[in-house]
């Protein structure tokens, strides 16, 4: 955390605590040294006037309850992550079609505007200053989304007719929904497919027909779901059975090195200015498409099977020209 974030976090943490908090507990919460903690405490109390006190007996720190309710950090109390979340939420609420909850949603948006206003961001007067684009998103019918959501939380199975793009085939499946995943502005259903007897991902916009089944959904352990959908690169991931090693040209590295490819990725700069990336993957389909988007600016070092797939795809593309 930056100093600004630590200061905000200290303020927020003390505001929620009802009893004095020890020095050691605060150091663990902030992940900082004793010297840093005392600097933050002094800044919070002396510069910003926080009602921060120290208990005579326990030597723990606390906010004076009689004064804490009227104290905020002016222009500082919204963290960077929260600021981005508020801007995104404001955009989403502004694009919701009017319905039965129009008054409640409008009140939520006004509250967001008030919070942003305290940061000196008057978006109600200058809405054009922030633009959030979702050009690559694919719309999902509202009734279909609602049915999937209901099945997910009421633990019911779903019968669906699905059009798979890759093979251009239509199949009928019965699935037990496990997760809804928003990935790159698109919605996917992570489910247990009873026909395949395995996990599958379904793009919601490719579901042709959908119906609730009056049968209890199969529940899978969270660890098993995470192992299939979280450990490898991409949305159609599968277990992370392989590791890809990619090297980007010096120019492309300035972009590739700043991207979050996977939570478990490993990257290092080479002496010639190139960037080397290691990341786990299962099915190569999505990773292959991402590699091809970099054209000649990326080299697949390993595994050999992935190199072969990239080489074959590039040869096939060349025949078009």
C-alpha positions as CSV (number, residue, x, y, z in Angstrom):
1,X,0.0,0.0,0.0
2,X,1.1,3.6,-0.7
3,X,1.4,6.0,2.2
4,X,-1.9,7.6,1.1
5,X,-3.6,4.2,1.2
6,X,-2.1,3.3,4.6
7,X,-3.4,6.6,6.0
8,X,-6.9,6.0,4.6
9,X,-6.8,2.4,5.9
10,X,-5.7,3.4,9.4
11,X,-8.5,6.0,9.5
12,X,-11.1,3.5,8.3
13,X,-9.9,0.7,10.6
14,X,-10.0,2.9,13.7
15,X,-13.4,4.2,12.8
16,X,-14.8,0.7,12.8
17,X,-13.1,-0.5,16.0
18,X,-15.0,-0.1,19.3
19,X,-12.1,-0.7,21.7
20,X,-8.5,0.5,21.7
21,X,-6.2,-1.3,19.2
22,X,-2.7,-2.3,20.1
23,X,0.3,-1.0,18.3
24,X,1.2,-4.5,17.1
25,X,-2.3,-5.1,15.7
26,X,-2.1,-1.9,13.7
27,X,1.3,-2.7,12.4
28,X,0.0,-6.1,11.2
29,X,-3.1,-4.5,9.7
30,X,-1.1,-1.9,7.7
31,X,1.9,-4.1,7.0
32,X,4.3,-1.5,8.2
33,X,7.0,-0.8,10.8
34,X,6.6,0.8,14.1
35,X,8.3,4.0,12.9
36,X,5.9,4.2,9.9
37,X,2.9,3.6,12.1
38,X,3.8,6.4,14.4
39,X,4.3,8.8,11.5
40,X,0.9,7.9,10.2
41,X,-0.7,8.4,13.6
42,X,1.0,11.8,14.0
43,X,-0.1,12.9,10.5
44,X,-3.7,11.7,11.1
45,X,-4.0,13.4,14.4
46,X,-1.9,16.5,14.1
47,X,-2.3,17.4,10.4
48,X,-5.9,16.3,9.8
49,X,-7.2,16.7,13.3
50,X,-8.5,13.2,13.7
51,X,-10.0,12.5,17.2
52,X,-7.3,9.9,17.8
53,X,-6.5,9.0,21.4
54,X,-4.3,6.6,23.2
55,X,-5.6,4.6,26.1
56,X,-3.6,5.2,29.4
57,X,-3.9,1.6,30.6
58,X,-3.5,-0.6,27.4
59,X,-1.6,2.0,25.3
60,X,-3.9,1.1,22.5
61,X,-5.2,3.6,19.9
62,X,-8.8,4.5,19.4
63,X,-11.1,7.2,18.0
64,X,-13.1,9.3,20.4
65,X,-16.7,8.1,19.7
66,X,-18.2,11.5,20.5
67,X,-16.2,13.2,17.8
68,X,-15.5,10.5,15.2
69,X,-18.9,10.7,13.6
70,X,-18.2,14.2,12.3
71,X,-14.7,13.6,11.1
72,X,-13.6,12.7,7.6
73,X,-10.3,13.0,5.7
74,X,-11.0,15.8,3.3
75,X,-10.1,14.9,-0.3
76,X,-8.4,11.7,1.0
77,X,-10.9,9.3,2.4
78,X,-11.8,7.4,-0.8
79,X,-9.0,5.0,-1.7
80,X,-7.9,4.7,-5.4
81,X,-9.6,1.3,-5.8
82,X,-12.8,2.6,-4.3
83,X,-12.7,5.6,-6.6
84,X,-12.4,3.4,-9.7
85,X,-15.3,1.2,-8.3
86,X,-17.5,4.3,-7.8
87,X,-16.8,5.6,-11.4
88,X,-17.6,2.1,-12.8
89,X,-20.8,1.8,-10.7
90,X,-21.9,5.2,-11.8
91,X,-21.5,4.3,-15.4
92,X,-23.4,1.0,-15.0
93,X,-26.3,2.6,-13.2
94,X,-26.5,5.4,-15.8
95,X,-27.0,2.8,-18.5
96,X,-29.7,0.7,-16.8
97,X,-33.1,0.9,-18.6
98,X,-35.9,2.4,-16.4
99,X,-37.9,-0.1,-14.5
100,X,-39.6,-0.8,-11.2
101,X,-36.4,0.2,-9.2
102,X,-35.8,3.5,-11.1
103,X,-36.2,5.6,-7.9
104,X,-33.9,3.4,-5.9
105,X,-31.2,3.3,-8.6
106,X,-31.5,7.0,-9.1
107,X,-30.9,7.5,-5.3
108,X,-27.9,5.3,-5.5
109,X,-26.4,7.3,-8.4
110,X,-27.0,10.5,-6.5
111,X,-25.2,9.1,-3.5
112,X,-22.3,8.1,-5.7
113,X,-22.2,11.7,-7.1
114,X,-22.1,13.0,-3.6
115,X,-19.2,10.8,-2.7
116,X,-17.3,11.8,-5.8
117,X,-18.1,15.4,-5.1
118,X,-16.2,15.2,-1.8
119,X,-13.2,14.3,-3.9
120,X,-13.7,17.4,-6.0
121,X,-15.1,15.4,-8.9
122,X,-18.3,17.0,-10.0
123,X,-19.4,14.5,-12.6
124,X,-23.0,15.6,-12.6
125,X,-21.9,18.9,-14.1
126,X,-19.2,17.4,-16.3
127,X,-20.3,13.9,-17.2
128,X,-18.4,13.9,-20.5
129,X,-15.1,14.0,-18.6
130,X,-15.3,10.2,-17.9
131,X,-15.9,7.7,-20.6
132,X,-16.1,3.9,-19.9
133,X,-16.3,1.9,-23.1
134,X,-17.5,-1.7,-23.5
135,X,-17.0,-2.1,-27.3
136,X,-16.2,-5.8,-27.1
137,X,-19.1,-6.7,-24.9
138,X,-21.8,-9.0,-26.1
139,X,-25.4,-8.4,-24.9
140,X,-27.3,-11.0,-23.0
141,X,-31.1,-11.2,-23.0
142,X,-32.4,-10.0,-19.7
143,X,-34.8,-12.9,-19.1
144,X,-32.0,-15.4,-19.9
145,X,-29.6,-13.7,-17.4
146,X,-32.3,-13.7,-14.8
147,X,-33.0,-17.4,-15.2
148,X,-29.4,-18.3,-14.9
149,X,-29.0,-16.2,-11.8
150,X,-32.1,-17.8,-10.2
151,X,-30.8,-21.3,-10.9
152,X,-27.4,-20.4,-9.5
153,X,-28.7,-19.3,-6.2
154,X,-31.7,-21.5,-5.8
155,X,-29.5,-24.5,-6.7
156,X,-31.5,-25.8,-9.6
157,X,-30.3,-27.5,-12.8
158,X,-30.7,-26.0,-16.2
159,X,-31.6,-27.5,-19.6
160,X,-30.0,-25.5,-22.3
161,X,-29.5,-25.6,-26.1
162,X,-26.1,-24.2,-26.8
163,X,-24.5,-23.1,-30.1
164,X,-20.7,-23.5,-29.9
165,X,-18.8,-21.2,-32.1
166,X,-15.7,-23.3,-32.4
167,X,-17.3,-26.3,-34.0
168,X,-20.4,-24.4,-35.2
169,X,-22.6,-27.1,-33.7
170,X,-25.8,-27.0,-31.5
171,X,-26.0,-29.3,-28.5
172,X,-28.5,-29.9,-25.8
173,X,-27.1,-30.0,-22.2
174,X,-28.3,-30.4,-18.7
175,X,-26.0,-28.5,-16.3
176,X,-25.6,-27.7,-12.6
177,X,-24.5,-24.0,-12.4
178,X,-21.5,-23.3,-10.2
179,X,-20.5,-19.7,-11.0
180,X,-21.4,-16.7,-13.1
181,X,-18.2,-15.1,-14.4
182,X,-17.8,-11.6,-15.9
183,X,-14.7,-11.8,-18.1
184,X,-13.6,-9.1,-20.6
185,X,-17.1,-7.5,-20.7
186,X,-18.8,-10.8,-21.4
187,X,-20.8,-13.2,-19.1
188,X,-20.0,-16.9,-18.8
189,X,-21.7,-19.7,-16.9
190,X,-19.2,-22.1,-15.2
191,X,-21.2,-25.3,-14.7
192,X,-21.0,-29.0,-14.3
193,X,-22.2,-30.6,-17.5
194,X,-24.0,-33.9,-16.8
195,X,-23.5,-35.1,-20.4
196,X,-19.8,-34.5,-20.4
197,X,-19.5,-35.5,-16.7
198,X,-17.0,-32.6,-16.3
199,X,-16.8,-28.8,-15.9
200,X,-17.7,-26.6,-18.9
201,X,-17.9,-22.9,-19.6
202,X,-20.8,-21.5,-21.5
203,X,-20.9,-18.0,-23.1
204,X,-24.4,-16.7,-22.1
205,X,-25.0,-15.0,-25.5
206,X,-24.5,-18.4,-27.2
207,X,-27.4,-20.1,-25.3
208,X,-30.3,-20.5,-27.7
209,X,-32.9,-21.8,-25.3
210,X,-32.9,-22.2,-21.5
211,X,-35.2,-23.8,-18.9
212,X,-35.1,-24.4,-15.2
213,X,-35.2,-28.1,-14.2
214,X,-37.1,-29.2,-11.1
215,X,-34.1,-31.1,-9.9
216,X,-31.4,-30.1,-7.4
217,X,-28.1,-28.9,-8.8
218,X,-25.0,-30.9,-8.1
219,X,-22.7,-28.9,-5.7
220,X,-19.0,-29.2,-6.3
221,X,-16.3,-28.3,-3.7
222,X,-15.0,-24.7,-4.1
223,X,-11.5,-26.1,-4.4
224,X,-12.4,-28.2,-7.4
225,X,-14.1,-25.3,-9.1
226,X,-11.1,-23.1,-8.4
227,X,-8.7,-25.7,-9.7
228,X,-10.5,-25.9,-13.0
229,X,-11.4,-22.2,-13.6
230,X,-8.8,-20.2,-11.7
231,X,-5.4,-21.9,-12.0
232,X,-4.9,-21.6,-15.8
233,X,-4.9,-18.8,-18.3
234,X,-8.2,-17.7,-19.8
235,X,-11.9,-18.4,-19.4
236,X,-11.9,-21.9,-21.1
237,X,-9.0,-22.9,-18.9
238,X,-9.3,-26.4,-17.5
239,X,-6.6,-27.6,-15.0
240,X,-3.2,-25.8,-15.3
241,X,-1.4,-28.8,-16.8
242,X,1.2,-26.8,-18.8
243,X,3.4,-23.7,-18.5
244,X,4.0,-21.3,-21.4
245,X,7.2,-19.4,-21.8
246,X,6.9,-16.3,-24.0
247,X,9.4,-13.7,-25.0
248,X,8.3,-10.3,-26.3
249,X,10.2,-7.9,-28.5
250,X,11.7,-4.9,-26.7
251,X,9.0,-2.7,-28.2
252,X,6.1,-5.0,-27.4
253,X,7.5,-5.6,-23.9
254,X,6.5,-2.0,-23.0
255,X,2.9,-3.1,-23.3
256,X,3.0,-6.8,-22.4
257,X,5.0,-6.4,-19.2
258,X,2.3,-4.0,-17.8
259,X,-0.6,-6.5,-18.4
260,X,-1.9,-8.9,-15.8
261,X,-2.0,-12.2,-17.7
262,X,-2.6,-14.5,-14.7
263,X,-2.3,-14.2,-10.9
264,X,0.5,-16.8,-10.9
265,X,2.5,-15.3,-13.8
266,X,6.3,-14.8,-13.6
267,X,8.1,-12.1,-15.6
268,X,11.6,-11.0,-16.0
269,X,13.5,-8.5,-18.2
270,X,16.3,-9.9,-20.4
271,X,19.6,-8.2,-21.0
272,X,18.6,-7.3,-24.6
273,X,15.4,-5.4,-23.5
274,X,13.0,-8.2,-24.2
275,X,10.5,-9.4,-21.5
276,X,10.1,-13.1,-20.7
277,X,6.7,-14.3,-19.3
278,X,5.9,-17.6,-17.7
279,X,2.3,-18.5,-17.0
280,X,0.2,-21.7,-16.4
281,X,-2.4,-22.8,-19.0
282,X,-4.7,-25.7,-19.7
283,X,-6.5,-25.6,-23.0
284,X,-4.4,-23.6,-25.5
285,X,-7.2,-22.1,-27.5
286,X,-7.5,-18.6,-25.8
287,X,-3.8,-18.3,-25.2
288,X,-3.1,-19.1,-28.8
289,X,-5.4,-16.3,-29.9
290,X,-3.7,-13.9,-27.6
291,X,-0.2,-14.9,-28.8
292,X,-1.3,-14.4,-32.4
293,X,-2.6,-10.9,-31.7
294,X,1.1,-9.9,-31.0
295,X,2.2,-11.2,-34.4
296,X,6.0,-11.1,-34.9
297,X,6.5,-9.4,-31.5
298,X,6.3,-12.6,-29.5
299,X,8.2,-15.8,-29.5
300,X,6.9,-19.0,-27.9
301,X,9.9,-20.6,-26.2
302,X,8.0,-23.6,-24.8
303,X,6.2,-25.9,-24.7
304,X,6.9,-27.4,-28.1
305,X,3.2,-28.3,-28.7
306,X,2.2,-24.6,-28.3
307,X,5.0,-23.6,-30.6
308,X,3.7,-26.0,-33.2
309,X,0.1,-24.6,-32.9
310,X,1.3,-21.0,-33.3
311,X,3.5,-22.0,-36.3
312,X,0.6,-23.9,-38.0
313,X,-1.8,-20.9,-37.4
314,X,0.6,-18.4,-38.9
315,X,1.2,-20.7,-41.9
316,X,-2.6,-21.0,-42.4
317,X,-3.0,-17.2,-42.1
318,X,-0.2,-16.6,-44.7
319,X,-2.1,-18.7,-47.3
320,X,-4.8,-16.0,-47.3
321,X,-2.3,-13.5,-48.7
